[in-house]
């Protein structure tokens, strides 16, 4: 069930609309199902409907007129709430709708149960799937009803009603969602042949700028330089920026003036104070010294920083976890700017959908996600080059982060955020499959000789016996063997790499075990080659650490019943 709440100045106008069957063709058999005292006149069941409407309006407005004589009546004294059942729900009886109406006016404190001074109200049914509650806000003691947060209290009561009545449980929000385009905006976009409204296009543009900006000043500079976007900055008397508004060139009202959107109208976290709070916590990306032979791979850094998000979600406090989810959203926002063109549709859609999962009622402690934000900003100067393995590696981690985000929101009953995370997962997984194909094929072409493949297979059987068969059956196994060989050739111990990769990333939920190991091996191997002393330590660790239970011997890959490396020669 969904409630929509509004206010107005005319009781008579609302009653006329609710009982109208001429202009409103979808109104059938309008009648009262409940009222404040159970005896309100019902225009839908009276012989003289017009006269009964006047009597009903007079009864509803009685206290308003009394309060007005004392100068106490609110200007917008009419409270209007429509309650609609979800598509597919059974048709409720009048008695059931009456019970729902009583519970709503009690929950919103307009007419608390047992309060003789509660506001006057009626519930009108003119269709099978919804009712309208019309109330006047003046109580019997001539005070104005205190119905603050009425939408949230009504929505909470409807959630309980859905369970009790066995109705569809609607995904509920927490009032942190971005404002949807209005009907006029949607119609205008359709008339002009646009797939997105101006509000949605500007929201995407601003979010992408936030994801690459390194400071509030950098954001303002980037925003002022976007082609096709008009920008107006609001300033304090001191000259400091206090806000901004944006408009698309050519998007004007009937007077020919630009249609402006403030940051807060685009999304709650896009107001300038909120953006400045985030960007103040950003560390500028480190720049490698001139002449440095090994420069950190920004994609590897972003993947490593993102990988740690799951730990923060599972073990950190909620404020820190919310900050890391918001920072990860910035990483998703920047991907369409950097990825090859064939990946952009899925990545752009993932960014649009995941935006809803980045906010909740939990206030983010923004300074807790500095490392991740710094890694994301470093991607600004690291477009996808070569075989695209860096992007594929990051997307592999991103899929896991989105799954963990959905789980975190689910535990806190953030229904809309859970739905957004699940929808994001579909697009990210599609992009990952496309992004991983080329780098894995390139690695597979560098497959080592059969004897080296056999050594790697024996290591996997010894170190990861429970996953060995999955690895050998995986189409990405040749790529993993090539990654291990290349790491070994530059001085790394393959056994230590395998153990370390398995420790850093659980393989039980991996869709492709070999593919997951390949990215981790590549990322670990990208670090500086170990010294002789470090190699000796790695070799000692590999020789002493054995996952097999005491008395067990790792299976011989050449024996029947095991994955023989000869298959892969």
Helices and strands as residue ranges (DSSP letters): E 2-8, H 11-18, E 31-35, G 43-45, H 49-69, E 78-84, H 94-107, E 121-125, E 130-136, H 150-165, H 183-191, H 198-212, H 216-224, E 229-235, E 241-248, E 261-262, H 263-266, G 268-270, H 272-280, H 298-307, H 309-315, H 318-338, H 341-354, G 355-358, G 366-369, H 370-378, G 379-381, H 389-411, H 415-445, H 450-463, H 468-473, H 477-489, H 494-504, H 513-525, H 532-544, G 565-568
